[in-house]
Amino acid sequence: MYPRKSACSASYFLFHQNFAILKSMQNRIEVFKQMLESDPDNSMVLFGLANEYQKSEDWRNAITALENYLSKADDEGAAYGMLAKAYEKIGEREKAKSVYEKGVEVSNAHGHPSMANDYRMTIDLDYSE
């Protein structure tokens, strides 16, 4: 689930204009970083960067990008699952559990009960004592 485009229509257009370039380039992370240089608060680009870090299993940079994204965007819940997974991958289980719990809250607040239930089941199955 990607963030809504309402944040900045010019940045949204720039993102889609560069999407063809992104598909053909080997290092998408560098392209996202370059895009952030001109618009550091662009939540769509931050989410894209975090997603690329996650795909490359660069968990620490994924965490940094997701935390930055969440500080600037009104995410509906998906980024919390990504962030929790990244924390799991580096062995920070308590932090992952806390992020899943926040994901439950945010998902419910945005009308995504199935996402909230998925996070709740993960907490119950993977984090119960």
GROMACS elastic network, one bead per residue, 0.5 to 0.9 nm:
[ bonds ]
;  ai    aj funct       b0    kb
    1    76     6  0.85198   500
    1    77     6  0.86425   500
    1    78     6  0.61065   500
    1    79     6  0.83347   500
    2     5     6  0.88025   500
    2    44     6  0.75332   500
    2    47     6  0.75892   500
    2    48     6  0.85820   500
    2    75     6  0.85782   500
    2    78     6  0.80085   500
    2    79     6  0.87659   500
    3     6     6  0.87407   500
    3     7     6  0.87647   500
    3    43     6  0.74836   500
    3    44     6  0.61693   500
    3    47     6  0.76766   500
    3    73     6  0.78386   500
    3    74     6  0.79553   500
    3    75     6  0.64465   500
    3    76     6  0.79048   500
    4     7     6  0.70426   500
    4    44     6  0.80015   500
    4    74     6  0.89102   500
    4    75     6  0.86347   500
    5     8     6  0.66019   500
    5     9     6  0.64996   500
    5    11     6  0.87424   500
    5    12     6  0.61160   500
    5    44     6  0.76338   500
    6     9     6  0.62853   500
    6    12     6  0.83370   500
    7    11     6  0.83781   500
    7    12     6  0.81825   500
    7    42     6  0.79013   500
    7    43     6  0.76378   500
    7    44     6  0.84568   500
    7    73     6  0.83741   500
    8    11     6  0.53734   500
    8    12     6  0.61426   500
    8    13     6  0.87341   500
    8    42     6  0.75468   500
    8    43     6  0.88943   500
    9    13     6  0.61246   500
    9    14     6  0.85492   500
   10    13     6  0.51235   500
   10    14     6  0.62217   500
   10    15     6  0.86249   500
   11    15     6  0.60505   500
   11    16     6  0.86555   500
   11    39     6  0.77555   500
   11    42     6  0.68959   500
   11    44     6  0.82924   500
   11    45     6  0.86077   500
   12    15     6  0.50786   500
   12    16     6  0.63871   500
   12    17     6  0.85547   500
   12    42     6  0.86764   500
   12    44     6  0.74870   500
   12    45     6  0.88489   500
   13    16     6  0.52360   500
   13    17     6  0.59839   500
   13    18     6  0.85911   500
   14    18     6  0.61740   500
   14    19     6  0.85167   500
   14    35     6  0.87192   500
   15    18     6  0.53114   500
   15    19     6  0.61142   500
   15    35     6  0.81965   500
   15    44     6  0.80189   500
   15    45     6  0.73204   500
   16    20     6  0.76725   500
   17    20     6  0.69608   500
   17    21     6  0.81249   500
   18    21     6  0.51656   500
   18    22     6  0.61895   500
   18    23     6  0.88089   500
   18    31     6  0.88529   500
   19    23     6  0.62527   500
   19    24     6  0.88040   500
   20    23     6  0.52250   500
   20    24     6  0.65701   500
   20    25     6  0.88483   500
   21    24     6  0.53135   500
   21    25     6  0.61622   500
   21    28     6  0.89574   500
   21    31     6  0.86930   500
   22    25     6  0.53357   500
   22    26     6  0.80939   500
   22    27     6  0.81683   500
   22    28     6  0.57546   500
   22    31     6  0.69221   500
   22    32     6  0.85437   500
   23    26     6  0.80784   500
   23    28     6  0.78354   500
   24    28     6  0.88203   500
   25    28     6  0.61745   500
   25    31     6  0.83158   500
   26    29     6  0.88707   500
   27    30     6  0.57045   500
   27    31     6  0.69649   500
   28    31     6  0.50627   500
   28    32     6  0.63117   500
   28    33     6  0.86372   500
   28    49     6  0.81349   500
   28    52     6  0.71546   500
   29    32     6  0.51839   500
   29    33     6  0.62140   500
   29    34     6  0.86710   500
   29    48     6  0.86320   500
   29    49     6  0.60397   500
   29    50     6  0.88526   500
   29    52     6  0.62344   500
   29    53     6  0.72572   500
   30    34     6  0.61528   500
   30    35     6  0.86055   500
   30    49     6  0.88511   500
   31    34     6  0.50653   500
   31    35     6  0.62207   500
   31    36     6  0.86616   500
   31    49     6  0.88455   500
   32    35     6  0.50186   500
   32    36     6  0.62259   500
   32    37     6  0.87577   500
   32    45     6  0.62149   500
   32    46     6  0.76832   500
   32    48     6  0.71408   500
   32    49     6  0.56685   500
   32    52     6  0.88958   500
   33    36     6  0.50536   500
   33    37     6  0.63973   500
   33    40     6  0.89542   500
   33    45     6  0.84067   500
   33    46     6  0.86647   500
   33    49     6  0.73680   500
   34    37     6  0.51407   500
   34    38     6  0.70909   500
   34    39     6  0.89996   500
   35    38     6  0.56452   500
   35    39     6  0.64444   500
   35    40     6  0.78522   500
   35    42     6  0.86759   500
   35    45     6  0.71530   500
   36    41     6  0.73618   500
   36    42     6  0.68972   500
   36    45     6  0.67658   500
   36    46     6  0.74791   500
   37    40     6  0.57127   500
   39    42     6  0.56365   500
   39    45     6  0.87203   500
   40    43     6  0.83612   500
   40    45     6  0.85673   500
   40    46     6  0.81790   500
   41    44     6  0.89118   500
   41    45     6  0.84760   500
   41    46     6  0.78234   500
   41    68     6  0.89608   500
   41    69     6  0.83417   500
   41    72     6  0.69408   500
   42    45     6  0.55060   500
   42    46     6  0.63132   500
   42    47     6  0.87670   500
   42    69     6  0.84716   500
   42    72     6  0.83038   500
   42    73     6  0.88653   500
   43    47     6  0.60616   500
   43    48     6  0.84902   500
   43    68     6  0.86637   500
   43    69     6  0.56911   500
   43    70     6  0.83444   500
   43    72     6  0.64731   500
   43    73     6  0.58937   500
   44    47     6  0.51292   500
   44    48     6  0.61573   500
   44    49     6  0.86329   500
   44    69     6  0.82682   500
   44    73     6  0.86868   500
   45    49     6  0.60698   500
   45    50     6  0.85311   500
   45    69     6  0.87729   500
   46    49     6  0.50910   500
   46    50     6  0.61847   500
   46    51     6  0.85761   500
   46    65     6  0.61855   500
   46    66     6  0.72996   500
   46    68     6  0.73613   500
   46    69     6  0.54751   500
   47    50     6  0.50806   500
   47    51     6  0.61289   500
   47    52     6  0.86697   500
   47    65     6  0.72909   500
   47    66     6  0.67179   500
   47    69     6  0.61324   500
   47    70     6  0.88562   500
   47    79     6  0.79691   500
   48    51     6  0.50238   500
   48    52     6  0.62405   500
   48    53     6  0.86802   500
   49    52     6  0.51208   500
   49    53     6  0.62477   500
   49    54     6  0.85950   500
   49    62     6  0.77492   500
   49    65     6  0.67590   500
   49    66     6  0.85691   500
   50    53     6  0.51014   500
   50    54     6  0.61502   500
   50    55     6  0.86561   500
   50    61     6  0.74386   500
   50    63     6  0.74935   500
   50    64     6  0.80228   500
   50    65     6  0.50580   500
   50    66     6  0.56705   500
   50    69     6  0.82586   500
   50    82     6  0.87420   500
   51    54     6  0.50086   500
   51    55     6  0.61768   500
   51    56     6  0.86457   500
   51    62     6  0.72074   500
   51    65     6  0.88155   500
   51    66     6  0.85868   500
   51    82     6  0.83053   500
   52    55     6  0.50343   500
   52    56     6  0.62281   500
   52    57     6  0.84996   500
   52    58     6  0.86044   500
   52    62     6  0.79634   500
   53    56     6  0.51229   500
   53    57     6  0.60514   500
   53    58     6  0.50518   500
   53    59     6  0.67681   500
   53    60     6  0.85493   500
   53    61     6  0.63476   500
   53    62     6  0.50032   500
   53    63     6  0.88027   500
   53    65     6  0.83662   500
   54    58     6  0.58925   500
   54    59     6  0.61571   500
   54    61     6  0.83381   500
   54    62     6  0.56366   500
   54    63     6  0.87817   500
   54    82     6  0.79694   500
   54    86     6  0.74804   500
   55    58     6  0.77030   500
   56    59     6  0.83176   500
   57    60     6  0.87875   500
   57    62     6  0.81090   500
   57    86     6  0.84894   500
   57    89     6  0.87919   500
   58    61     6  0.57496   500
   58    62     6  0.61270   500
   58    63     6  0.87862   500
   58    86     6  0.86416   500
   59    63     6  0.61136   500
   59    64     6  0.86920   500
   59    83     6  0.89535   500
   59    85     6  0.87599   500
   59    86     6  0.52048   500
   59    87     6  0.74997   500
   59    89     6  0.68642   500
   59    90     6  0.69174   500
   60    63     6  0.51063   500
   60    64     6  0.64017   500
   60    65     6  0.87362   500
   60    86     6  0.73918   500
   60    87     6  0.82295   500
   60    90     6  0.76580   500
   61    64     6  0.50037   500
   61    65     6  0.60916   500
   61    66     6  0.84379   500
   62    65     6  0.51493   500
   62    66     6  0.59565   500
   62    67     6  0.84423   500
   62    82     6  0.85741   500
   62    83     6  0.75161   500
   62    86     6  0.68664   500
   63    66     6  0.51456   500
   63    67     6  0.59965   500
   63    68     6  0.84241   500
   63    82     6  0.86274   500
   63    83     6  0.59609   500
   63    84     6  0.87581   500
   63    86     6  0.62679   500
   63    87     6  0.72680   500
   64    67     6  0.52788   500
   64    68     6  0.61398   500
   64    69     6  0.85605   500
   65    68     6  0.50673   500
   65    69     6  0.60373   500
   65    70     6  0.85920   500
   66    70     6  0.60004   500
   66    71     6  0.84826   500
   66    79     6  0.68341   500
   66    80     6  0.82598   500
   66    82     6  0.79152   500
   66    83     6  0.62689   500
   67    70     6  0.51000   500
   67    71     6  0.61786   500
   67    72     6  0.88298   500
   67    83     6  0.77293   500
   68    71     6  0.52062   500
   68    72     6  0.66578   500
   68    73     6  0.88071   500
   69    72     6  0.53341   500
   69    73     6  0.59030   500
   69    74     6  0.89812   500
   69    75     6  0.85499   500
   69    79     6  0.84765   500
   70    73     6  0.52589   500
   70    74     6  0.70607   500
   70    75     6  0.66968   500
   70    79     6  0.75393   500
   70    80     6  0.83776   500
   71    74     6  0.84018   500
   72    75     6  0.89744   500
   74    77     6  0.89396   500
   75    78     6  0.70869   500
   75    79     6  0.66859   500
   75    80     6  0.82640   500
   75   106     6  0.78783   500
   75   107     6  0.87348   500
   75   110     6  0.87922   500
   76    79     6  0.78163   500
   76    80     6  0.87197   500
   76   103     6  0.84456   500
   76   106     6  0.61893   500
   76   107     6  0.56312   500
   76   108     6  0.86732   500
   76   109     6  0.80312   500
   76   110     6  0.56590   500
   76   111     6  0.83874   500
   76   112     6  0.77749   500
   77    80     6  0.54771   500
   77    81     6  0.70260   500
   77   102     6  0.85568   500
   77   103     6  0.53281   500
   77   104     6  0.75328   500
   77   105     6  0.84485   500
   77   106     6  0.56139   500
   77   108     6  0.84792   500
   77   110     6  0.78799   500
   77   112     6  0.79294   500
   77   115     6  0.73925   500
   77   116     6  0.80091   500
   78    81     6  0.54042   500
   78    82     6  0.65899   500
   78    83     6  0.88263   500
   78   103     6  0.76769   500
   78   107     6  0.79934   500
   78   115     6  0.79136   500
   79    83     6  0.60407   500
   79    84     6  0.84920   500
   79   103     6  0.81560   500
   80    83     6  0.50186   500
   80    84     6  0.60147   500
   80    85     6  0.84961   500
   80    99     6  0.60349   500
   80   100     6  0.63948   500
   80   101     6  0.89187   500
   80   102     6  0.72681   500
   80   103     6  0.50932   500
   80   104     6  0.87411   500
   80   106     6  0.86076   500
   81    84     6  0.51005   500
   81    85     6  0.61331   500
   81    86     6  0.86285   500
   81    96     6  0.88284   500
   81    99     6  0.75421   500
   81   100     6  0.63357   500
   81   103     6  0.66958   500
   81   119     6  0.73553   500
   82    85     6  0.51831   500
   82    86     6  0.63016   500
   82    87     6  0.87870   500
   83    86     6  0.50806   500
   83    87     6  0.62950   500
   83    88     6  0.86401   500
   83    96     6  0.74178   500
   83    99     6  0.70563   500
   83   100     6  0.84824   500
   84    87     6  0.51009   500
   84    88     6  0.61880   500
   84    89     6  0.86858   500
   84    93     6  0.84834   500
   84    95     6  0.74064   500
   84    97     6  0.69562   500
   84    98     6  0.80469   500
   84    99     6  0.54398   500
   84   100     6  0.59571   500
   84   103     6  0.88269   500
   85    89     6  0.62203   500
   85    90     6  0.89065   500
   85    96     6  0.68037   500
   85   100     6  0.89457   500
   86    89     6  0.50739   500
   86    90     6  0.66172   500
   86    91     6  0.88093   500
   86    92     6  0.87478   500
   86    96     6  0.78076   500
   87    90     6  0.53755   500
   87    91     6  0.63349   500
   87    92     6  0.51450   500
   87    93     6  0.66393   500
   87    94     6  0.86558   500
   87    95     6  0.65319   500
   87    96     6  0.51195   500
   87    97     6  0.88875   500
   87    99     6  0.87502   500
   88    91     6  0.50647   500
   88    92     6  0.55559   500
   88    93     6  0.54457   500
   88    94     6  0.87241   500
   88    95     6  0.81650   500
   88    96     6  0.57464   500
   88    97     6  0.86567   500
   89    92     6  0.75732   500
   89    93     6  0.87010   500
   90    93     6  0.84183   500
   91    94     6  0.88430   500
   91    96     6  0.87382   500
   92    95     6  0.55258   500
   92    96     6  0.62272   500
   92    97     6  0.88020   500
   93    97     6  0.60950   500
   93    98     6  0.85649   500
   93   127     6  0.79811   500
   94    97     6  0.51159   500
   94    98     6  0.62323   500
   94    99     6  0.86782   500
   94   127     6  0.85367   500
   95    98     6  0.50585   500
   95    99     6  0.62237   500
   95   100     6  0.86609   500
   96    99     6  0.51095   500
   96   100     6  0.61943   500
   96   101     6  0.86324   500
   97   100     6  0.50655   500
   97   101     6  0.62049   500
   97   102     6  0.87039   500
   97   122     6  0.87977   500
   97   123     6  0.64378   500
   97   126     6  0.89795   500
   97   127     6  0.69430   500
   98   101     6  0.50716   500
   98   102     6  0.63463   500
   98   103     6  0.86027   500
   99   102     6  0.50240   500
   99   103     6  0.60722   500
   99   104     6  0.86932   500
  100   104     6  0.62849   500
  100   105     6  0.87822   500
  100   116     6  0.87580   500
  100   119     6  0.57401   500
  100   120     6  0.74755   500
  100   122     6  0.80534   500
  100   123     6  0.70456   500
  101   104     6  0.51497   500
  101   105     6  0.65653   500
  101   106     6  0.88266   500
  101   116     6  0.87988   500
  101   119     6  0.73592   500
  101   120     6  0.73707   500
  101   123     6  0.77568   500
  102   105     6  0.51015   500
  102   106     6  0.61646   500
  102   107     6  0.84481   500
  103   106     6  0.51115   500
  103   107     6  0.57815   500
  103   108     6  0.83435   500
  103   115     6  0.83467   500
  103   116     6  0.67301   500
  103   119     6  0.69307   500
  103   120     6  0.89330   500
  104   107     6  0.52536   500
  104   108     6  0.61368   500
  104   109     6  0.85476   500
  104   112     6  0.89863   500
  104   113     6  0.82458   500
  104   115     6  0.73972   500
  104   117     6  0.72613   500
  104   118     6  0.84608   500
  104   119     6  0.60560   500
  104   120     6  0.66016   500
  105   108     6  0.53995   500
  105   109     6  0.62017   500
  105   110     6  0.88092   500
  105   116     6  0.72749   500
  106   109     6  0.50031   500
  106   110     6  0.62624   500
  106   111     6  0.87045   500
  106   112     6  0.85296   500
  106   116     6  0.80276   500
  107   110     6  0.52481   500
  107   111     6  0.62864   500
  107   113     6  0.64539   500
  107   114     6  0.83904   500
  107   115     6  0.62427   500
  107   116     6  0.53124   500
  108   111     6  0.50877   500
  108   112     6  0.53323   500
  108   113     6  0.53203   500
  108   114     6  0.86295   500
  108   115     6  0.80493   500
  108   116     6  0.60148   500
  109   112     6  0.75418   500
  109   113     6  0.87516   500
  110   113     6  0.85199   500
  111   114     6  0.89119   500
  112   115     6  0.55288   500
  112   116     6  0.64212   500
  112   117     6  0.88056   500
  113   117     6  0.60216   500
  113   118     6  0.85660   500
  114   118     6  0.61846   500
  114   119     6  0.87014   500
  115   118     6  0.50360   500
  115   119     6  0.63437   500
  115   120     6  0.85694   500
  116   119     6  0.51875   500
  116   120     6  0.60866   500
  116   121     6  0.86167   500
  117   121     6  0.60258   500
  117   122     6  0.85068   500
  118   121     6  0.51731   500
  118   122     6  0.62599   500
  118   123     6  0.87178   500
  119   122     6  0.50449   500
  119   123     6  0.62592   500
  119   124     6  0.86573   500
  120   123     6  0.50833   500
  120   124     6  0.61718   500
  120   125     6  0.86008   500
  121   125     6  0.59243   500
  121   126     6  0.81533   500
  122   125     6  0.52284   500
  122   126     6  0.55419   500
  122   127     6  0.73185   500
  123   126     6  0.55081   500
  123   128     6  0.68142   500
  124   127     6  0.58313   500
  124   128     6  0.54048   500
  125   128     6  0.61766   500
  126   129     6  0.88044   500
